[in-house]
Amino acid sequence: MENLFSAIRKKINGIIWTLAVTGIFLLILAILIVWTDFVLRLVIGLLVIVIAYTFFYAAYKLKSMKDEVERFLRLK
């Protein structure tokens, strides 16, 4: 049973890292997009920033849910 929870914990940690790295990548991409042509690329850059924020927020929520499950099941 504990192996199951450790496997789930590893998968959730992988998802958290993936979302965080993707968010950072999209944030850098948004800055590079906005840097050149201002008006059209500003809109595209803002869209990418919103997507990056979504990834960061999803990573934060997954981390908090993982902490809640671990606290509830007293795994730490």
C-alpha positions as CSV (number, residue, x, y, z in Angstrom):
1,M,0.0,0.0,0.0
2,E,2.9,2.4,0.8
3,N,4.5,1.6,-2.5
4,L,1.3,2.8,-4.2
5,F,1.5,6.1,-2.4
6,S,5.2,6.6,-3.1
7,A,4.5,5.9,-6.8
8,I,1.6,8.4,-6.8
9,R,3.8,10.9,-5.0
10,K,6.6,10.5,-7.7
11,K,4.1,11.0,-10.5
12,I,2.6,14.1,-8.9
13,N,6.1,15.5,-8.3
14,G,6.9,14.9,-12.0
15,I,3.7,16.7,-13.0
16,I,4.6,19.6,-10.7
17,W,8.1,20.0,-12.2
18,T,6.8,19.6,-15.7
19,L,4.2,22.4,-15.2
20,A,6.7,24.7,-13.6
21,V,9.4,24.2,-16.3
22,T,6.8,24.7,-19.0
23,G,5.6,27.8,-17.3
24,I,9.1,29.2,-17.2
25,F,9.7,28.3,-20.8
26,L,6.4,30.0,-21.9
27,L,7.3,33.1,-19.8
28,I,10.6,33.4,-21.6
29,L,8.9,32.8,-24.9
30,A,6.4,35.5,-24.1
31,I,9.1,38.0,-23.4
32,L,10.9,37.2,-26.7
33,I,7.6,37.5,-28.6
34,V,6.8,40.9,-27.2
35,W,10.3,42.2,-27.7
36,T,10.0,42.6,-31.5
37,D,6.8,43.8,-33.2
38,F,4.8,45.6,-30.5
39,V,1.1,45.6,-31.2
40,L,0.4,42.2,-32.7
41,R,3.0,40.5,-30.7
42,L,1.9,42.1,-27.5
43,V,-1.5,40.3,-27.7
44,I,0.3,37.0,-28.5
45,G,2.7,37.6,-25.7
46,L,0.0,38.3,-23.2
47,L,-1.7,35.1,-24.3
48,V,1.5,33.2,-23.6
49,I,1.9,34.9,-20.3
50,V,-1.7,33.8,-19.3
51,I,-0.9,30.2,-20.3
52,A,2.3,30.4,-18.3
53,Y,0.4,31.7,-15.3
54,T,-2.0,28.8,-15.7
55,F,0.8,26.3,-15.6
56,F,2.3,27.9,-12.5
57,Y,-1.1,28.0,-10.8
58,A,-1.8,24.3,-11.7
59,A,1.6,23.3,-10.3
60,Y,0.9,25.2,-7.1
61,K,-2.6,23.6,-6.7
62,L,-1.2,20.1,-7.4
63,K,1.5,20.7,-4.7
64,S,-1.0,21.9,-2.2
65,M,-3.3,18.9,-3.0
66,K,-0.4,16.5,-2.6
67,D,0.4,18.1,0.8
68,E,-3.2,17.8,1.9
69,V,-3.4,14.1,0.9
70,E,-0.1,13.4,2.7
71,R,-1.2,15.3,5.8
72,F,-4.6,13.5,5.8
73,L,-3.0,10.1,5.4
74,R,-0.1,11.0,7.7
75,L,2.5,9.9,5.2
76,K,5.2,12.4,6.2
